[in-house]
Amino acid sequence: MNFGRLISFLEENSISPIGIGETEYLTKLKSLQTEKFNSEDTKILSHLIQHGTIVYLQWIYNDKQLLDFLSGEMPSGIFKDGQKLFSHNFLKQFQAFTSPFAERSMLVLPDDLNTSSRYYVSSFFPLLSSDSRLVVEDKLTRSFFDTFKYDLILAEETKLESELTEIILPYLSDESLGLVSNLSRGMYDKKLYFVDSLL
């Protein structure tokens, strides 16, 4: 689902998550005439009613970085969880709400992203449900690990220390190490492969 469309959907139906209570919000959602909606809007409405307590929308609206990312913008830095959402008691429920939007934002990214961009996106991985996270992590890191594997072959064949340093040094950057560090337990084999190969 597209979070930008969700925002438009709420605006078109005169529903603002700011300054409204939970009961009034749900009453407004449930009173909408669904026969005029297309399938995407019907899906959004169903998702909002099932998972979308007003609090989650308010959390997103209160964090420009999170709002922009879920709306499809490429992050320009790592996510700074100023609201401590990733350690909140309702994290699992929040993930159920954000996962379809975060997954869509991540799966449409091009394969040729640079390591910094991959690292920035990986800082949003906690928005994903555990099922979605493995799929997204695999897609987002596949070309990174393919290139790493190729560079390891080059490193083994090189005879000059300066060439070896040139090949390996990019993988010791904060971005590369951060990207691998942000992977979940489900990607433990790749994390271990990365660390063992560098040693």
N, C-alpha and C positions, 0 to 999 in steps of 0.2 A: 504494500500500500504506500501511497505517496503522502507524506506529511504536509507538503505544501497544499495538496488538494484538501486535506483535512482542515487546514486553517481556512481555506476559501469556503469550504462547506459550512463551517461554523459561522463565518461572516455572512454568507448568503442567507442563512437561516436566523440571523440576528441573535446568535448565541455567543457571548463572550465569556471566557473562563475567568476573567478578572472582575472582581466585585460581585460575584454571584455565589450563592450557597449550593451545597451538594444536592439538596432536595429539589430546589428550583431548576438546577441544571439538568438533572435526570428527568424531571417532569417535562421540561422543554424538549429534550431529545425524544422522549417517548410519544410526545404529541405530534411530531412531524408526520406529514402525509407522505408515506413512502412510495406511493404509486407514481409520483412525478420524478423519482430518482432513477438515475442510470445504475448499472450494476456496481460500479466503483463506489458511488455514494451510498448505496445500500450496504455494501461491505463496511464502509467507514462507520456508518450509523450503528450497525450491529457490533462492530469492534468497540465503539465508544460506550455503548450500553453495557457490554459484557465486561470490559476491562478498564474503561476510562473514567475512573473517579476524577472529579474536577481537580483534585490535588495534583495528580500527575501532569495535567495540562498546565497548571500554575507553576509547577517546578520547571517545566520546559520553557514557558513564557518568561520566567524570571532569570533564565540563563541564555544570553544571546548566542554564545558559542554552541550550546546544545541545540537551540532552536534553528540556527543556521545549518548545522550539520544534518539534522533530521529533515530539513527542508531541501537538502540536496547540494549544499555548498561544500566545497573542498575546504577542510580545516587548514589554517595557516600556522598552527602550533598544536602542541599536545593539549588534551582536554584537562582543564583545571577544575576539578570537582569541588568548587567552592561551597556548594550546598551539602556536601558529604552524602550524595545520593547513593554512591556505590557501597557505603557502609550502613545504609539505612535499614531498619527492621523490615521495611516493605520493599526491599530491593527485588525480590522474586516477582512480586505483583507489578512493580514498575517495569521490569524486564518484559513481562507478558504484554504490557501496553506498548512499550517502545520497540520491541524486537522486530515486528513486521516493517516498521519504518526505517530502523537502523540497517536491517538486512538489505532492504531495497537500495538504500544509499550506498552501501558497501559493494553490493554485487554488480552494480552498473559502472563501477570504476574501471578505467582502462588497465590492461595488463602491464603497460609500460610505465607505471608510476615509478618515480625515483624513491630511494630508500627513506628519505625524510618524509615524503608524503605518506608512505606506507606506515611509518612510525606514528605520525599524527593520527591517521585513521585508526590504528590499532589501539590508541588510547580510549577509543569509544567502544571497544569490544565488550566491556561489562554491561552495555545496554542490551546485549543479545541474550536470548534464552540459550540454555546449554545446547539444545538441538541445532539451533541456527548457528551458534558460534563456531562449531567445528567446520561446517560447510564454508562459512565466510573466511575463517582463518586460513583454511586450505587454499581457497581461491586467491586471497590477498597475498599470501606468501609463496605461492607455487613458483613464480618466475624468480623471486629472490633466491629460493633454495636451488633452483635449477642453475642459476648463474653461479651460485656459491660452489656447487658441485663441479661445474666446468672449471672454475678458477682453482679449485683444489688440484685438479688434474694438471693444470698449467704450473701450479706451484711445485708439484712433485717433479716435473720435467725440467724446471729451471735450475741453472747452475750458479747463478749470481745472486748474492744476498740482496742486492739493491732491487732486482726484479722480484724476488720473493716478497720483500717488504712492500713493494708497489702493489702486488696482487692481494696480499693479506690485510694491509692497513685499513682499507675501507670497511672491512668487516669488524674492526675494532672501534669504529666510531660510536658515539652515543646513540645515534639513530639506529644503527644495525643492532647493537646490543639491546636497546630499548624495545625494538620490534620483536626480537626473539623472547625477551623477558615478558612481554605482554601476552604471549601465547598461553592458552589454557593448559590444564593437565592433559587434556585429550591430545595435545600436540607434543607431549613429553619426548617422544622418540626423535622428533625433529630438533627440539631444544638440545637434547643430549648429543645428537649427531653434530650439531653446530659447535658446541663447546669442545667435545672430544677432538673434532677435526682441527680446531684452532690450536689446541694444546699440542 
